[in-house]
Amino acid sequence: MVEHGDIRVVHRGGSKINFREPVLSHDSRLLLCASGECVKVFSSSTEECVHDLQGHTDLVTGVLLNPSNHLQAYSCSADGTVRLWDFTDGILIKVQLHCHHRSPSGCVCFCAELFQLAALHLPQSGDQLVEAREFSSVLGDVSSNPAAIAFGQGGEYIASAKGLHLEVYFFKKQKSYRFSLKEDNKKGAKNTFTCLSCHPKDDCIATGHEDGKIRLWRNFNHKREYTYSTLHWHHSAVSSVRFTPEGTNLLSGGVESVLVQWRYNQETQKDFLPRLGAAITHIAVSPDGELFCTAHSDNKLTVIQSCVKVSAVIQGLVKGESVRTDLMVDPRSKALVLNGKPGHLQFYSLQRDKQLYNLDIVQQEYIHESGLQQFEVVKAAFDTRGNWLATVEERKQKDSTLELNLKLWAYDEQTQSFVLNTTVSGPHEARITAMCFCHTADSQTTMLVSASQDGHFKAWQLAAVCEGPFWSCDFVGAYHSLVPECCCFSADGSLLAISFQEVVTVWSPASWELLTTLSQPPGAIRDLCFGRQSCSKYLLGTTAKNLLCCWNLLTCTLEWSTSMDVSLLLSDPLSENMAAFCSHAGCTDLFVFKPSEPRPLFSHKAICSGKVTRAVFAPREEMLESCEESSQWLNRSQLYFLTQYMDLMTFITKAEEDRLMASSKRLVIDDSVAVTPFYLLLGKHRQQQQEKQDRSFSAERNQLPQGSVAIKELLHTPAHVLPSASFLCSMFVRSLLISVTDKEKKSEEEEMESDKEEESECEMEASTMGQGQTAEAQETAAPALTKAQARELRRVKKLDHSWLSSLLDS
């Protein structure tokens, strides 16, 4: 068995960008946010990812601008390090090793470690790797939510809220004051603290609460004389409050998807920015106050211009409470497809780590009301070419009746999206348990099979009529009134395997003849999967009795079986490899194997906690060239899986990680330009043109004096000891002048001598002609040519015009 070795499980694509509060740069041009194990830097105007700051080996838990340098930012991670970045160029400057092994969830000066607020002194050192040892406790009982901790009035005090208690610690006095609220009032309102923000100039703390109220605390430097006023607009818990840099306004947000702007000291006046799409989880304000940024529960960042209008939307992978569909890969765009917004399928680019678009499947307005039953997309499948998409939506009514719709979508080349072609209301009498297309790429007919709890499976076929193609039911099958659980086509489409509880049936789609049945030890079949390529003769299945079975379809016998609790089994469409996710002791282990070989190709223990129920092999854009046995299974495809916490994870080799790290360190000349595919194409074309010009230019002349004294003076001498610019200017310009070589001098002298000889010949001809001409002819003669015109005329005379005569003759 090959262990994981240099292969690591990472948060790659689709990480949460709403995990922590985003940060806007001082000039409001860039937006920083924690995203899995890296920090993403977006352009606030073009929405494109400018930099991907990689280096942490665990979840990034906080991002903060460097107070002493507005072009730098700190990030802290669960790997126990604090890193300093030049985020404008995407360069790592320094790594501070945290002296404790627990993960920090705050950032830089103050790190909340579990339930303790502590001060971490970052030593000043020129080394890139520094260990921070000075660590002191500030508050002992704080919330693990960073939104409930904030500095006040230039760092004079720090406020922390947890449960029903607000604690304010003054650094100069080294004294803290604690204030408490009752659990609820007479009207049943919940007073639990959810978030807070400190006024930048006044002694005022704004706190949000579960009942939707906002309290403004004052005089909190006295235990008995404190006061607070109450603001109320939100009908549910306030998730974030934030003062603007000047303190003139207070921003608040919650589940209503509305940004509320309160006037400070004029709280009756407030502005609203509604319909932001999802519940607000964080609010950030740029240092100049020009832009606001809200993070939302659907993994989205919205850039807002001073609470007036939305200027940019950065959408990450939408993650709901669960994924009802399987993880799929669109054959056309190679995008990851799964449930998105309610009633939608989202198409997410794994290469660009960006959502491409949402496809509205239900086509009904979603009503945000708890307890209301609405249509949900529960199944989806693509055909091999990506020309057709099948979806199943269902809604459970209060009287226990189930509404089902099967929809077939055709890909439209003009709109570059899917268009609804056929809707089948009530395709089955009970819930659909499985659905798949026939995988043959050269088949003349397109077929879809669906299995249901009503005990039947149906084959749907595409029919062509004069009005256009549409789908209809071609065959209905059953087996001894048993319930079909899963179905799967072979790679060539010649066989269809359907499991009916404990029995696997194999059918011929051409004639719908039952070819054979396969039995196994007791236990309902949970997954079925055909082998690929050289292993296409094998059929594998998992059972509820924790068995993984492999049948040989040539002999119709059980080839082998092993005892393991497989929660998910899937095959790589580009190789013979198969992946089995196995649950063990509250964690999930991964085994990659070929059905024909007894030894697994790769194994990885405890890739995550809980069960993995959704995964997919995504084809790579460029094939890896790994020669190591432990990582060859990743050469053609990359394996992605969803954890029980809805984190999208993948596997990466050390060589691939080093390559990504090296590419992330490259300097970007102009980070204000979005790195779009068009920009990359145009930039590459211009770079090639520039390289050609440089080669031709360098062939004609000597290279510039790169190592001249003037350039070295300008680049290597410290600025504070350099002489004035006027003194260096003349020396710098002279260093750029190109000296003329002896060869160039000789060619110039020869050209001048030839010009002089030609001019003397012209003068002799003119004098000879002048003697024979009359005075009348001299009056009508053409004006004399200039030297430049005469030189051009002589050049034209020397040209070869024989091609013109041959053209006239023909």
Helices and strands as residue ranges (DSSP letters): E 7-10, E 23-24, E 30-35, E 38-43, E 49-54, E 60-66, E 69-77, E 81-86, E 91-98, E 110-113, E 116-120, E 129-132, E 135-139, G 146-148, E 149-152, E 157-162, E 165-170, E 175-180, E 193-198, E 204-209, E 213-218, E 227-232, E 238-243, E 249-254, E 259-263, E 266-273, E 280-285, E 291-296, E 300-305, E 309-315, E 328-329, E 336-339, E 344-349, E 354-360, E 376-382, E 388-396, E 402-412, E 417-425, E 432-437, E 447-452, E 457-465, E 468-477, E 484-489, E 496-500, E 503-508, E 513-518, E 525-530, G 533-535, E 538-543, E 547-552, E 557-563, E 566-571, E 578-584, E 587-593, E 602-609, E 614-619, G 632-634, E 637-642, E 648-653, H 654-664, H 677-700, H 709-716, G 719-721, H 725-736, H 742-772, H 775-780, H 787-797, H 802-809
